[in-house]
Amino acid sequence: MIVSFLIKNFRSFKEETVFSLEASGSKGKSDNVAEIETKNGKKFRLLKTAVIYGANASGKSNVIRAYWSFRQLISASFRYDVNDEIILAEPFELSPESESEPTQFTLNFIAWDKQQYIYSIAISKIEGIIEETLKYYPEKTQKLIYRRRGRKILSKNPDFFKDKNDVESINPKRLFLSELGNSGNMFWEELRNYFIVGSSVINSSATGTAHRMTENAKRIFESNEAGAIAIKNKVIKLVQLSDLGIKGLELVEEEQVIKPDTNALNEQDETYSGIRKQKRFKTYHDIYDNNNVVGKKQFDLLKQGSTGTFALVGLSTEILLSLSLPYGRPIWIDEIDNSLHPYLCRFLISLFNHPKSNPYNAQLIFATHETTLLDRNNFRKDQIWITSKDKSGATKLYSVYDLDLEGLRDDIPFDKWYMSGKFGGLPKIKELDFIFDRLEINTNG
């Protein structure tokens, strides 16, 4: 599980910013909190869900993107050439000093082995990895596993490097963790996979995301494993109960005719045609005659279904997968409400806060504008985060729990307080009034 995530000098985040999932001491909504004990006996109270609100361009999406970039570096940097630019390093560009400084990420987390680790990287687009450290807590105090600076491996804990003590330098564009995770050693492979297969990041509004999620859902529907079948049945049931008029959902293999390309420059290509098989999602709807069901009609989900329907199929599959994995997969979602009704969003969020539907303590971190989700029955005040920008264009991220507001409790109407401006993070509409000549005009009479 994630304890905290630190961001510094990334896109709109100029200063060091910590996004924490440690719960406060409040006893309210205890189902929203997971109580975890690590290998060394240390106990954590961690939030299962957290929501981020804020005005457009205030930096909400950059919280999600920061984790995606961090994860992507761990996933792919073992393939980087020494001459590559690290395009995932995106420093704050509205300050001359920050443009030349590295981007920094630090994740404090409890891995699959129930050990607490702190993994930190500082990266530059041109120079590569400036610094990289991995620490853990075998006892109450942390110990270093390794530290590298630039090309040089400065320190290594012999307990973790019994057969790799000869490594003293590394490609400056590659993370050491990324290299170790592909070395064949099971410990390092599992630690790297905590980030790669052990977490998920989704931007619901990005081009092609719904299609990619649907392709992922296909793999679940095609699998004969018991866990995948259970997820598939839950997705089907959810779609049936979501008031979409859908009575059935299945993956059907069909033949597709490949027509010749009449615009091809090569004459041989003009005569080419063929047939290929592919699997597509089909939905089934009742046919009525005088209020009586007389048959079923099949529709192609991607061609004939609504955007919301295939968004629901893809997103619910990803969420149910996170909830079903025995190590509890954190999932980060930007614009979770995209194409989905708020009631459906509320239901999907509630799955994480209920011990029966979330037995392995998966975590959901999401950004949204949908204020109807900001229900006191859904969240505690330490689960609600706000983004706003200062006059220099830098994002400030803060928890509602940390606000010094009279009467701020877990049972207040969070949506009304937010919309009234008490939490901040609202667009300043009055500053836009001049576009429509709505500013007050002073007269002498």
N, C-alpha and C positions, 0 to 999 in steps of 0.2 A: 504493500500500500504506500501511497505517497504521503509523506509528512509535510514537506514544503518544497517549493520551487522558486529559486532566485533568478531574476532577470536583471541585467545591467547593460546599458548601451546597446539596445536592440530596437531598431525601428523607432517608435515613439517613446520608448522607455530609455531615458537618459541616465537617471540615478538608479542606484541599487534598490530593487523592489522585491519584496518577499510575498509570495502567495502561499498562505499557510492553510493546511487542512487539519491542524490540531484543534480539537474542540475546546471551548471554554469550560468552566466549571459548572455551567448551568445544567440542571437535571431535566429540563424540559425536552420533550420529543426524544426520548432516549433511544428509540428505534433508529434515529438518524445518525447515531454515533456507534462506531465499532470499537470495542475494547480489545486491544491487541497486546500480546506479551511476546517480546523478542527472545532470542536464544539466551541472552545474558540476564533475563528476568526483568528487564525494563518494561514498564507498562505505558501504553499510549492510548489515548482516546482520540480517534480520528473520524472526521466527518465523511459520510458516505456520498454526499452530494454537495455541490457548491455552484452558485449561479452568479454570473457577472452581468451587471447592467451599466448603461452609460449612453451618452449621446452618440450620434453618428460620428465616426472618425475620432472618437475619444481614446481608442486603444483597446477596446474589448477583444476584438479579433486578434490583436497582437499578442495577447496572453496565450491564446490557443496556438497561434503561429509560432511563438517562441518555443513551446514544447515540441511542436512538429519539427522545427529546424534542429533542435537539440537531438531529437530522436533520429532524424534523417542523417545527421552527421555520424552518429554511432552506427547506423545501418550501412552507410555507403562509403565512409571515408577510407576503408581499406583498399578501395579501387582507385583512389586519387593518384594522379601523376604528380611528381615533385614540382612540375611547372604549372599545375592547375591553380586557378583562383578559387578561393572558397566563397562562392556566391551566397552561401547561407549566413555568412557574417554580414550583418546589415546594421552598422552603427547609426546612432542618432545623427542626422545630417544638418540640424539647424544650429549647430554649435561647432566652431572650428576646432576646439579642443577635443570634442568627442569623436569627430570624424577620424582622427588618427589613433584613437584608443581602441582596444579590443572589445569585442562582444563577449559577455560572460553569462554562463548558465551554471547553476548548481542545483542538483536534486538530492534531497534528503529522503530516503525511502527504505522500506522494509521489503527485502527480496523474498523469493520463493523459499529460501532456506531459513526464513525467520530471522535473518541477521539484518541489523541496521547498517546501511552504508550511506556515505556522502560522496557523491561524484561531482567534480567541478572541472569546467573547461573555460579557457579564455582563448578566443580565436580572432585572427586578423585575415581579411580578404587576401592580402598579398603575402604576408609572412607565414601564414598558416597557424599551427597550434602554438600559442605563446606559452601556455601552461596547462597542465592536466594533472589532477590529483584524485586518488581514490583512497578513502578512509573507511574504517569500520569500527564497531563497538564490541570487542570480545568481552569486555567488562564494562564498568561504568564510564571509563574514559576512552576516548577515541584513539586509534592507532593507525599509522600510515601503512597502506598496502603498497603504493608506489607514487612517485612524483616525477614528472618530466617537465623540462623547460626547453622549448624549441626542439632541436634534434636530440638533446641529451636526456637520457634516463638518469636522473640524479640519485634516486633512492628506490630500493626494492626490498620488501619484506621477504626474507628467505623462506618463511612458511608458505608463501604462495608462488615462489619462483625456484623451487628446488632443481628443476631441470632447465631453467632459462636464465641463469645468472650471467651468461655470456653476452646478453643483449645490453648494449650500452648506448646505442643511438638508433634513431628511427626517422623515416621520411617525415619531414616537418608538416606535411599536409595531411597526415593520417593520425587518427586517434590511436593511442596504444591499446585502449579497450577494444576498438574495432579490429585491430590486428590480432590481439590475443583471442578474441571470440571466434576467429577463423583459423586458429592454430591446431585444432583437434583436441584441445584440453577441455574436458567436460565442465569443469568449474567455470572457466572463462566463457565457454559457449552458453551456459545457462545464464550467467550474469548479463551477457550481451543480449540474450534473447528476452530478458526481463523487459527491455526497452522495445525490442522489435516485435515479437509476437505477444508479449505480455502487456502491451498497451495499444490503444487505437486512437487516431486523431481524424476527425471528420469535419469538413467545411460543407455544410448542407447546401449552401447557395452557390458553391463553385461550379463552374462548367464541367459537366461530365461526372460529378460526384454521385448523382442518383443512379447513373448507368453503372459506375464502378461498384456501388453498394449492391445493385441488383446482380451483378456478376458474382460478387462474393456470396450472395444469397443462393445463387445457383449451385455453388460448391457444397453448401450445406444440404440443399435439397437432393443433390446427386449422391451424397454419402450414405452408406449403409451402416455406419457406426451408430450405436444406440444413442449416444449424446446428440449427434446431428439429427437423428430422427425425432428425438424429443423436442429439439429447437424448431424443426420444421412443423411439427404438429401444433406447437404453441403459436407460431407465426400464422398458420392457417386459421386457427381459432380466433386469434386477435383480429385478423382481417374480416372474418365472418361476423364478429360482434361489434365492429366499428361503424355500423350504420352506413355502409357504403353500397349496400344492395348486392354484395358479393356472397354467393352461397358456396363457392369452392375455389380453390387455387391449386394448381399443379404445374409441374415442369414437363413439357411435352416435346418429344423429339420430332422434328419435321424436316422435310426436304425443301431446300431453297434453290430455285433455278438461277444460275449465273448467266445473265444475258451478255451477248457480245457487245463490246464497246465500239459503237459506230463512229466515235470521234477519235479513235486511236490513230496515231500516225503510221504505225506498223500495220500493213494490210493483213498480216497473219493474225494479229490480235483481233481484227474485226470479225473473224469467223469463229473465234473461240467461244464456247459456251459449255456449261456443265451443270452438275447438281451436287450440292453439298448438304450434309446433314448438320443441323444445329438444334439446341434445346432452347425453348422459349417459355416464359411464364404465360399461362392461360388462366383467365378467370371465368367463372360460370355464374350466370344470372338466371333467375326464374322468368319464364314466359307465362303471361297471364291471359286468360280469356274469361271475361265476366267474373273477375275476382278469383278465378280458379287457376291454380298452377297446372299448365298443360305440357310443360317441357323445360328444357334448359338451353341457354344460348351461350356459346363460347366466344370470348373476346381475347385478343392479344394484348397483354398488359402494357408493353412498351408502345405499341402502335395505337391502341384504342383506349387505354386506361388513362385516368387523370394523373397529373403530376403528383398530386397528394397520395394517390394509391400506390404508385411504385416507390415513392419516398417512404411511405409507411412500411412496405415490404422490406426495402433495403435497410432502413434505420432500425426497425424492430428486430431484424435478424442480427445486426451488429450488437444491439443492446442485449438481446437474449443470449448471445454468444458470450459476452462479457460476464453476464450473471451466472452462466453455467460452468465456466472454467474453474477448476478446483483451487486455483491460486488467486482468483478474484482480479479481473483485468480492469485497470483504470481506462476510462474512455473520455476523450475530450471532444466536445461538439460545438462548433460555431454555428449560430443561428439554428438552434434545434427546432424552432417553430416554423422554419421555412416549408411552406406547402402543407403543413399539418394544422388541424384544428387544435385550439388550446386545450380542449378536453382530452384529446389523444396525447398531447405532449404531457399534460399533467399525469395521465395514467402511466406513461413510460417512465417519468421521473419517480413516481411513487414506488415503482418496482425496486428501486435501489434502497429505499428507506424502510422496506419491510423485510424482516429476517427470514420469512418463508421464501420469498422470491429472490432474496439476495443472501444465501447461506454462506457465501465465501467472501463477503465484504468487498465486492467490486465498488469502484468509485466512479461517479459521474461529475464531470466539470463541464459546464456549458455557458455560452453567452447567448443573450436574447434581448429583444425589445419588448416581448410580450408581457405586459404588466399583470395580466390576469393569472399568470403562473406564480406571481409574488404573493402567495397565500400564506397566512400565518399557520395554516394547517399543514403546509408543505415544508416550511423552513424555520429554522432558528435564526436569530440575528447574526450569529457567527458564520452562517452559511451564505450570507448575502454580501457580495463585493460590488464596488462601484468604481468606474473609471471616469476621470475628468482630465482636462488638459489645462496647464497653467499658461500664462501669457507668453512663455517661450516656446510653446507647442509641445512640451514634454508631458507624458501621461503620468498621472498620480493614481495609484491603485490602493484602495483601502477597504476594510471590512466595516459594515454597519455596526458591528459589535464595538469597534473602537471609537465610535462617535460619542461625543459628550453631549447627549440630548436628554433633557428632562422627560421622564415617562417612557423611555425606550426600554421595552420589554419584549419577550418572545411572543406575547399574545396581542400585540398591537396590529392594526391593519397595515401591513408593510406596503401594500400597493398604494394606499391613499397617502401614506407618509412620503413615499418616493415621488408620486406624482405632484405632491404639494411642494416639492423642492427641498424637503428637510434633509434628505440624504445627499443632495447634490447630484451630479451626473445627468442633468437635463439639458437639452439644447436651449440656448438663449434666443428665443424666438423674437423678442423685442428688437434685438440687434438686426433682424432681417426685415423689420417692418418697412424700412425705407424703400425696399424694392417695389412695394405696392402703394407707396405714398400714404402709408397709414400712420405716420408720425403726427403727433398733435401740432397744430398750427397756432402759434400765438397771435392774437389779435388785440387791438386796442379797445374793442367794445365787446 
